[in-house]
Structures are given as structure tokens and as C-alpha cells.
């Protein structure tokens, strides 16, 4: 717990990047973690998560130093705290965080517009909205999220989107908005191309194996999963990822469906190297209309042949290049069988050529360039960047 401002102090007077996110830092390692890890080379990063509610007498916060220049702060609020009280408590905690972290420049970085409830009073040098998803289309989205996003778009100096289709949907809403589809930590996932031991909870699953990794929520199509698994009893389907916002009991069950739960980012190559192919059985609904799945280039970098349902950004990029096979309920089985019959590494030259310019480092450098332009328009001292 943080009980005094001095516990947040740093001995260096670095530029501060204060990020507000709806995602837990330790939930799934994805876009925010990649980008902010790179930002931390030139900025002190404080990642302010959504609160947890516990049996405490008063609001406090937990602090976890996850990297030399990255601190994750989690507000801890009393159980049964109402929305208005929660906003007031978090506003106070944010003020403590900012006051306790000496800095020359303050960047506010938003992943969720809902954080404006308790941070709109802050004065910053630059405000960034990294709109990685259309959150209003997700299950259990707050009713006021659309209105809060309008407010954030009005305040932000620069806006990034998590994909091309999301950019096209929002480009008329801000004068400085730029698309940044999912990038790739190529070196990490390339490890899956080398031999290695099969993880214990996967080792006894027979081949051929078709694998999925990622959050398991309303974006997954359980009917398609059930249909394909039942139609291909000789193929085993390995499903990795935490189950959120849906009842695990509603997931399809069969002898060849293996729900292995969430895995650490560091361990993913160990699983992928032992898959014969991968799939992304996403539902085609409001929650998936604008997604640009980070796992698409990750599968490919791992050398795993991939099929996917017709997610717009996947179809227009990877599908158009012949790197991902697009499926629906009617043709999924024959296309998967055709893929399993081909050599696993038949597309690697084309894959590597396509992924070569898609690193998170290049994404961060480009983002930092747009932020610098925003600062220049405001006559603020340069925004330091490091790749």
C-alpha cells in the first residue's frame, strides 16, 4: 500500500507519462504493455488501473514496480462505494500520484475515456488517446462511455487507433488522428520456430492440434468452435486464455476441445511451437467490427499457419496477401483440413517479408513523432523519444 507521497518519489526528474487504463497490467501482455515499455526508456510511466473494492476503511492504493521506470498503481476502494464517491476518491489518489512524482513534463495517456470521471481536472503538456478498441460495443460497457469519449476527443491533442477500420470510423472526429494497427514482437514469437519441450498440460494432447490464444469473451464464436470441433473429432483444439465476461459453463465441451486457461506471455512460444495450425474463431458482431487482433502477426511470426473468420482488418491485410485463410461456418472444416495437409512452414518467406516493418519499436517512434508535432503546435519543449 502507498501511505505517503514520498513512497512514489523518484530520484530523477524525468518526464512523466500517466496512463489511465481499463486493462490490468498483469492480465494479458498486449498493446499497452508493448508501447509503454518502450515509452519508459525516455519517460517515467505510471499505469493507473481501474479500482478494486475491498473491506478497507478508506481509499488507498497499491503500487507495483513492474520495470525500472514503470509503476502500476491500483486504487483500493471500500466495498459498496458508489460511483460518485469512487470518482472523488480516485481523483484524490491521482493528485497524490502526480504530486509525488517530480517531473518536467506531464503526458496523459488514455486507454479508456471513463477515466475522465476523475482526471479531467489535471493540467498536462500533451493528452493522448490511444483508442485500441471500440469499447462502447463491448459487453457490459458503461452507458455513458460514448459521451465520455466525445469529451476525451475534445481534449486530446493526438489520437491513435488500434486498426485501420477503427480509424476510418473515427477519422472525422479529430483533426490529428492516426491509425496504428497491431505490431509484433517478432523476436519473442520467432522462438516458436525452434525445437523445445512441450508444456506439461499440453504434452498429452494428440496431434494434429489447432490452437488459439487470447482473451476468451463475447468476441469468440462458441457455436463455430463447437461445430468445427464436432465435425473434426480427429483434430484436437487447444484453447489458451482467461475467460472473462462470459460464463465458463457456456463454453462448448468435447473430448477434442482443451480449455487450458491463461498463460504467461513468456510461455506462449512454448505452446505455439507444438501446434500444427492456429485459428481465430471470432464472432462477427459489434464487438469485433473494428478489432485488429494483435495475435494475427504473433501467430505468423511463430511460424503457425492460420485461419480466421472474416474480421475486416484481417481480411483486408493478411487475407489479401494470402497469409491467413479466411473461413466461415460452411467452409471452415475443408479449409482447415487443407491447411493441415500443407507443410507447416510453406509461407514463411512471405510472412517474414510482410512482418519486417511491423515492430512495436517502429510503432512507438512513429507515435512519438506525432506527439512531438502536437507539442510543437502548442509551443511546448520537445517530447523525448527512444526506440
N, C-alpha and C positions, 0 to 999 in steps of 0.2 A: 504494500500500500504506500501511496505517497502522502505524507503527513505534513510536509513543509515545502515551500518553494525551493529551498536550497538543494533538495534532492534531485531536482530537474536540471540544475545548472551544469553547464559545460565550461571547461577552461578556455575554450576558443570562442571567439566572437564571429561565428560563421553565419552565412545567410541561412535563414530558417525556412523550411518548406513544411507547412502544416497541412496534412491531408485528412479529409473527412471521408470516411468510407462506410458503406453498409456491409462490407465483407470482412470477416475475421482474417487477420494476417495469417494465422496458422490453420485456416480452413482448407483452401486449395491454393497452391502456388500458381498464380496466373498473372494477367496483365499488370495490376497494381504493383505486385511484388517485383516483377521484372523492371518496370520503369523506375520505381522509386529506389530500387537498389542501385541503379545507375545514377540517379539524381543525387544519391548520398555521397558520391565521390566529390561533389562540389558544394553540397548543402547538408546541413543537419536536418534530418527528416523526423518529424513526429507524426505518427499514424494514429489518428483519433478514431477509435472504433465505436460502434453502437453500444449502448449500455447493457450491463447485466443487472438483474434485480435480485437482491439477496436480503437476508434478515440482518440489516445493519441499521444503526441508529441514525446515521446521517450520510449524506453523499460523500464518497471518497473516490479514489481511482487507483488502479493497479498500473504499474509501469514495468515493461519488459524490454530490455535492451537486446534486440534480435540481431544486430550487427553494430560495428563500431560507431556508425553515425545514424542508426535507425532505432528509434524508441517507439514501442507500441503502447499506447495509453488506452485503458479500458475503464470507462466510468462505472462505478458500482453504486447503484441507487437503491434506496429502501424498497422492499416489496410493497406492491399496491400503490406506488407513486403514480399520480395522474399525469396526463400529457403536458399540461401547463406547468406543473411543478417540475417534471422531468426536464423540460426545456430550460427553466430557470436554473436548476441545479447544474446542468451541463454548461450553460453559459458561464457560470461562476468557475467551473473547473477549467474551461477553455481559457478564461482570463488568467487563472493561476499558471497554466501551462505556458502561455505566451510571456507572461511577466517573469517566469522562472528560466527562460531560455534566451540569454543575451543574443542579439542578432543585429546585423546591419540592414538587412532587407528581409521582408516577410512576403512569402508566396503562399497564397491559399489555394489548395488543390482539392477539387470536389469530385467524388465519385457518386455522391447522392445529393440531390437538391434538398432532401429533407433536413440536412444539417443546417440549413439556413435558419431553422427554428431557433437555434442558439448561437449562431456565429455571424449573423448579418450585421451586428454592431461593430465587428472588427474592421480596422483600417489596415489595408495592405498595399504593397507596392504593385503587385500583379495578382489577378484572380484567374485561375484556370479551371475549366470544366472539362474533364475527360469523360465523355459520355460513352461508356463502353457497351451499354445495352439500352434498349427501350424499356426502362424499369416499370413504366406505367402498365405494360402488357403482362407483367409477371403476376403470378398467383399471390394473393394477399397484399397487393400494392396499396399503399395509403390513398385514400380518396382525394387528398389534396396534392398529390405528387405532381400532377400536370401543372397546377397553378404555381407550385414551388419551383418547377423547372423554368417557367416563364420568368420568375423573379431572378433565378440564377443566370439565365441567358441575358437578362438585362444588366446584370452586374459583371459578368465575366469579361475579361479583356481578350481572351482567346478560348476557343472551343475545339476539342478534338473528338472524333467519333471512332468507335471500335470497328467500323467497317464501311464499305462503300455505299451500301444500300441505306444504312442509317444516316450517312452524310447526305445522301440525296433527299431523304425525308426531312432533314433539318436545316439544309443549307440556306434556306430563305429566312431563317430565324436569327441569324447573327452575321455580322459583316466580316468576322475573322474566324471562320470555321474550316477545319481541315480533316480529311479522312486519314486514319491510321489503322488499317486492318491488322489482324493478328500477326505478330512476328514470331521468330523461332530462336530458341537456344539450341542451335544446331549441334554444337559440341556435346551437349548433355544427351540429347536423344540419339545421336550418332553412335553412342556406346552400345545401343541395342543391336548394332550390326556385327558386333564381336561376340564370340562364344562366352558363355557364362552359366553358372548354376541356375537351375530352375527354382524359384521360390517355393518354400515348403508347402504352402497352401494351394499351389498350382501344380506341383510336380506330379500328382497322381491323376490329373485330368487328362484323358486321352486326346490324341490328335485325330483329325485336324481340329485346330482351335481358331475361332473367330473372336476377337477381343474388342472391348470398349472400355475407355477410362474417362472419367469426368463426373461432374455432379449428376446425380440421378434425381430428377424432379419432373415438373409438368412439361418440360421440353422433350422428354423421352416419349416414344410411342409404344406403350406396353402391348397394344394389340398387334403391332408389327413384330415386336420381339417374340410374342407368343406364337404367331403364325409361322415365322421363319424357323423357330426352334422346333416346333411340332412337325414341320414339313421336312426337316433335315435331322432326323434322330441320330445319324452317324457323325454329325458335326457337334462339337462342344463349344458353348458360348460363355466366355469369361467376361464378367461384368464387374469392373472396378469403380468404386466411387461411393461417397457418402450419400445417403438417401435423405432428402430434405423436402419439406412442404407437401409430401405425399405419404400415405400410409404404406409402410413396407409390406404389409399384408396383402396389398393390392397388386404387387408385382407378380408377373407370371411365374409359374413354377413348373419345372420338368426335370427329368434326370440329366439332361444335357445343358441345363442352364445353371451357371455357377455365379452367385452374387457374393463376391469376396470382400466387399466393404471398401472403405477409403484406404489409399496407400500414400506414403510419403512421396513427394516429388522426386527425391533422390533415388527411390526404388523403382520408379516406373520403367526405366530401360531394362531392368532385370525381368520384368514381366513381358514387355513387348518383344524381346528377342526370341521368345518361345511361342509367339503367335504365328499362325500361318497366314492370317489376314486380319484386317480390322474393319470395323463398321461404325457408322454414326447413325443409329436408327431414330433420328429426331422426328417428332410430330411436326406437321405443317400447320401451325396455329399462330395466334397473335404473339405468343412468347418467343417464337423462333423466326418471325418475319424479318427481323433486322440483325440477327446474330451473325457473327463471323468467327466460327469456332477456332480457338487457339489450337485445339488438338489436331486440326487438319494438317498443318505443316509439321506438327510433332510426330504424328503417325508416319508421315512421309520421310522425315529425317531419320526415323528409326529403321527405315527400310521395310516397312509393313505395307503391303498392298491394301487399298482402302476403298470401301463402298460407302455411299451416303445417300440419304434421302435428299430431295430437291431443295435444299437450303439455298436461297438466292445467291448469296455471296460465294458459296461453294461451287454452284453451277457455273457462274459467270467467270470464275477464275480457274480453279483446279479442274473442274469438269470440262471447261472449254479447251484446256490444254491436254486433256486425255490422261491426267494424273490421278483422278478419282472417278470411279464408276458410279453413275447416278442410278438409284433404284427406287421402285415403289412397291406396293404390296403385291402387284401382279407379276413383276419380273424379278423380284429380289432373289428368289431361290435359284433360277437358272444363271443369273449374273454372278451370284456368289460361288456357285459350283464352277463356273468358267474361270473365275479368278483363282480359286483354289487349285485348279488344274494347271495354271501357268507357273513358270519359275518365279520364286518369291522376289528375286532381285531384277526382274526384267526391265523395270522402268527407272532404275537408279540413276543412269546418266541424265535423263530428262528431269528427274526430281532434283538432283543436285544443281543443275543449271538454273532451275526455276527458283530455288531457295537461296541462292548465293547472295542476293541483295536484301534478304528479309530478316536481318538480325535485329534484336532489340536495341543493340548499340546504335545502329543507324536510325532506328525509330526515335530514340532519345535525342540524338544530335539534331534531327530534323525538328522535333518538338521544341527543343531549346532554342533553335533558330527563330521559330515563330514567336516564342515568348520574348526573345530579345527584341524583335520588331515591335511587339506590343509595348514593351518598356520604352523603346525609343520614341514611340508616338506620345508617350506620357512624360518624356524627358527625365526618365529615371536612369540611374547609373547602371552599367552593363550587368546582365544576368550571366553569371559564370556557368559554364557547362563543361562536362568531362565525359568522354565516351568510355 
